[in-house]
Amino acid sequence: MSTSPSPPGGLARMDGRARGVLLVLCGAIFLEGIDIAMLNVALPSIRADLGLSTGMLSGVVSAYVLGYGGFMLLGGRAADLLGRRRMFLFWLTVFLVFSGLGGFATEGWMLLTARFITGVAAAFMTPAGLSLITTGFAAGAQREKALIIYGATGAAGFTLGLVIGGLLTAINWRLVFFAPVVLALLILLAAIPLIKDGGVPERSARSFDLAGTISVTGAMLLLVYGVVRLEHPDRGPLLTAAAFTAGLALLAAFVVIERRSSAPLVRLGVLRSGGLVRANAGAFMLTAGFFGFQFLATLYLQELRGWTTVQTGLALLVLGIDVIVAPTVTPRLVQRYGTSRVIFGGFALAAAGYLLFLPIGQDTVYAAMFPTMLLIGLSFALAYGPITIAATDGIAEHEQGLAGGLLNTAFQFGAAFGISAVTAVKVAAPGDGYDSIRTALLVPVVASTLGALAIASGFRTRRTSKTPTETTPELTGALR
């Protein structure tokens, strides 16, 4: 892979292998996004065909979230310790196998098991893929543009998956499991010759921090489970509180273990990076707002307006505009204004878009919804990729997998929390379906506002004493 310095717009200077690697890694993050989106569209058909209860159907979604969020931090560190290429290829294979097995399910428990293991596979595969970019592409414009394209591709998977999932479900819901198998197989066959070893693992498995691994994985599983249970405030609030309490206790134990360990799983000093912390806070708020809105918009269009899955997918398709804007416009904006200001602009557009959706009613025409969809798509184009840049900038190469794991954990927790929060608010809100959805829409508005404030706290004031050569805007340091 090319590692020579690259000027702005430097993808044109990549060699053929570098472009191939980027295509493979973008394909993997697209696979992860489209897999989630297609399943969400197919849920009603799955319930009707397999006769699943509402609880079991919710469990199918939660199982993936539990596996993904619970093992993401461990997955990120495993890439650093055991080898990025090895982790990426192995868990991509596991993802392929269990996604296919989900398509053969005849009972709810089969589907639940397949989705949990698929989520675990994604938790190891995704940070390994991200760290292959951050360690394999030259620092500066080349890496930044690669990360922006990578982020845009992942976001496009969520939006295009709604349309593709609707079309496949109209034929047979099992195709939403088999289609990712074909894509995963193509990615795997291309990845084996293209991706080379991403450096020597930091240390041998003999020094692996077993106590830290058990405590942090248990903590993540319990915390994700608690967040998922927030969707059902009427189902055992004591159990939800117990899950959060036990999760936080294990997290505290993990901190104590890491401080005393001679070879910690997670070096706690990495959390002293203000840029990493702000980027992860922004990641949490970005997906909390986006997935909360997507969930409410789907309910509004399908349950209240009676739109089909295909119509709903097409209505939300404009959200995928980020795949066009992100690689073409965003790098230039980052170069000119700095990472943090571009991300802040993304949050501002998102908040405006959610606010514009508040007046929805029974007779709202799509033309009135379109500005919201467009603004949210543009907001993702400005925020998603630059957040990825900010979260990994300045992190040592041997901890890039950890940084990727932290970032993706924030993204996943944000998505789970956003859906749970809007669900809880919608259930508790007075009034009819339209009133409750309008009330719940305040959650994405608040999330975007908080995200903007978190990013704004890292703004730098430019020093007037700079020489002309020092006034070039920083591309990746604006959040540090």
Helices and strands as residue ranges (DSSP letters): G 10-13, H 16-50, H 54-82, H 84-103, H 108-136, H 141-171, H 175-194, G 205-207, H 210-229, H 237-260, G 268-272, H 274-299, I 300-304, H 309-315, G 317-321, H 322-328, H 330-337, H 339-356, H 366-392, G 397-399, H 400-428, H 433-440, H 442-456, G 468-470
